[in-house]
Amino acid sequence: MRVIALLVAGGIAVWLAESGSAQPIFRSGVELVTIDVVATDRSGKPVHDLKASDFELFEDGKAQPIKTFQFIDASQVPTEAILPPFVVSNDVEPGGIFAVVLDEIGYYVTEIQDVRRAAERFLNNALLPHDHVAVVRSGVDSGFTLTSDRQLALDAITSASGRRDRGIRLERAGAPDAVGAGDFDTASPGSLGRGSFGVLEAVVDKLRPIPARRKVIVWFSRGGELPANWETNLEIGQPIGRNEDALRSLIDRARAANVAIYTVDPRGLVAPGTSGRDNPGVASDFEETGTHRDLSAATGGRAIVNTNDIDGSLRRVTVENRAYYLLGYEPAAVDGSKKPKARKIRVITRSPGVELLHRSIYLPGAPGGNAVPELIASPLPVRDLPIRLAPAAVAIDKKKRGILLPFEIGRDLRDDTEVEYNAIALDPEGKVVARANGRGRARNGRVAGELGLAVESKTYQVRFAARALSPEVEGLALATIRVPEGKSKEPECAGIVFEQPGPRAGLRQFTREQPITISTLISADKLDGAIAFGLGAAGGVPQRLWPTPLGQPLANGLWRIGLTLKAPLPTGNLEVRIMRDDLLLADGCLAQFISR
C-alpha cells in the first residue's frame, strides 16, 4: 500500500516516509478529526495526484485549515516475500476493507437467490487478493471475520436464506452461548439486533477500532423496514415500517466510527407495485429504496438501486475504496455546558472534473471512538512481531478432530527473549470453540513450536497472538483451516503434519539426523487409484514415490495416511506431495520443508 502523508503544523510542512506504517502525526492535547475523501474523475476512476492545497474543508460553513493530509493507495496487490504453499504470515498489507451484510430478515425466500448471486459475483469479480472482507447474515448468529480467504466468505453467502416470510419466533438469534468469555468478544453481529439496523450497528462497532482507513459496509437489503408478519404489539411494541430511532442511532454510530455504508437492492429495475411477496402491490417497492438513499448519503456511501448494472456499480465500490485521501482538521471547541451538536462537513476541490465523496457530519463526543481491542480481537493482522503459521487438521482419535498449529514467532529477536503466545479457533458463527497458550524463549532469533486445538469438523478462523516481553512488541496472524467431515465431492487434503523428536528449529525446519513422520487427512466421496507419497526438491518433480495403502477410514469418506522417513534424511529445500496415479491428488496436497 502506498501512503503519502503531509503534516502541516505551525507553518512547517513535514513529509512522512512512503511506507505502509506511515500515520498522521498529531500533537498531544489537540483533537484532530479525520475525514476520508474519495476523489474520482467523471468516469469513476480514482484521482491519485491531488495535494492538500487542492482541497478546502468547511465545518458548519466555516473554512478550516487542513492540519494533516494523507493519500492511501491500496489498489496494487503487494509483492511480499513469497511464502511456501499453505503457510500464512501476518506480514501482509490489507487492501480494501469491506463488510458484506445480507439482510435476510428483509428478503423473501423468492428473492434471496438474486442476493446470493450478486454477493458471490462481488466477491469473485470485484475484490483483489489482498482485500479483506467479512460476510454477516442478519437472520442468524453470524460471526464477524475479516479475511482474505474468499472461500470462507463464499460459504457464508451460500448459506443465506430469505426469512421475511417467517415469523420472528421461528428462530432466535442472540442465545446466551453466543457470547464468549475471556479476552475475546464473540458477540456476533447477527445476535446483537433482530432488526436490520441493529445488525448494521453491530457491524459498525466491529469495524470501529480500525484506525486511519476507509471502512465500508455493503448492505444487500430491501431497505430495512420491518416485515409485515412481525407481531407489532406483542413482540416489538412499534408500528410496521421503518424504525426511525434505530436508523438515527445507526447513522450516528457509523459517522462516529468513520464507516461508509453502500446500500444495494439487487432486484434491479423494479416497477411500482411489484414485489417478491405472495401478495404483490401491498406497498410500493420504490418507497422502500428511500432508506437506501438516506443511509448511504448520511454516511458517505452510495445507493445502488433501480439499476440492472449491479456488478458494474459494485466494482466501482471496491475501486474507489482502495484509493482515498485522509484530511485532518482541528474542530471548533465544544461548550462543555451544552449538549454537543452535530457539525456539517463539506469538502470541495479546486481541481476541475473531480468528484468527491465523504461523510457529511461530525459528531463531537459521539459513541464509537478509537477504543483499542485486545490484541487477539483485532479485526486485522498486526505486523510488528513477525508470525508464520502452518495449520493442519488432525484426527485425535477415530471420532475426535483437532487443529495442529505449528508456529514461528520473530525473525531477529535477541536470544533468550521471553515470548508469550495464545491461539483461538472461531467457528462460522463467531464463537470461540477452542483456545491454547504458552511461553517460549527465542533461539536463533525466533520462537518455534506448535499448539493443539480440539474442534469439530467445520471451517475455522484461527487467530494467533504473540507478545515479546523485552522489548515489548506484538503480532497477530490469522489463518483459515477446514477440518473435513469426510466424503468431499472432490478429494482434499487437510494440511500436512510433520512430526520429529526434539524441539523445532523453525516452522518447517528439521534435522536430517532424526527420523520424521509426515501425515495428512484425506476427505473424498470416492478415492480410487494408486495413492503414494512423493518427495523431491521444492518446486520440482518428485524423485521418489512411496506407495501408501489407505487402510480403514476414520469415518465415511475420511482417511489418515502417513509416511515415516528414516534418518539420515535428504538435505535441502524439499517438497512432499500426495499423489494419485503419479499426479498431485489435489491443490492442497503438498508442503515444503527444510532438512539440514
Buried (B, 14 or more C-beta within 10 A) or exposed (E): BBBBBBBBBEEEEEEBEEEBEBEBBBEEEEEBBBBBBBBBEEEEEBBEEBEBEBBBBBBBEEEBEBBBBBBBBBBBEBEEEEBBBBBBBBBBBBBBBBBBBBBBBBBBEBBBBBBBBBBBBBBEEBBBEBBBBBBBBBBBBBBBBBBBBBEBBBBBBEBBBBBBBBEBEEEEBBEEEBBBEEBBBBBBBBBBBBBBBBBBBBBBBBBBBBEBBBBBBBBBBBBBBBBBEBEBEEEBEBEEEBBEEBBEBBBBBBBBBBBBBBBBBBBEEBEEEEBBBEEEEEBBBBEBBBBBBBBBBBBBBBBBBBBEEBBEBBBBBBBBBBBBBBBBBBBEEBEEEEEEEBBEBBBEBEBEEBEBBBBBBBBBEBEBEEEEBEBBBBBBBBBEBBBBBBBBBBBEEEEEBBBBBBBBBBEEBEEEBBBBBBBBBBBBBBBBBBBBEBEBEBBEBBBBBBBBBBBEBBBBBBBBBBBBEEEEBBBBBBBBBBBBBBBBEEBBBBBBBBBBEEEBBBBBBBBBEBBBEBBBBBBBEEBEEEBBBBBBBBEEEBEEBBEBEEEEBBBEBBBBBEBEBEEEBEEEBBBBBBBBEEEBBBEBBBBBBBBE
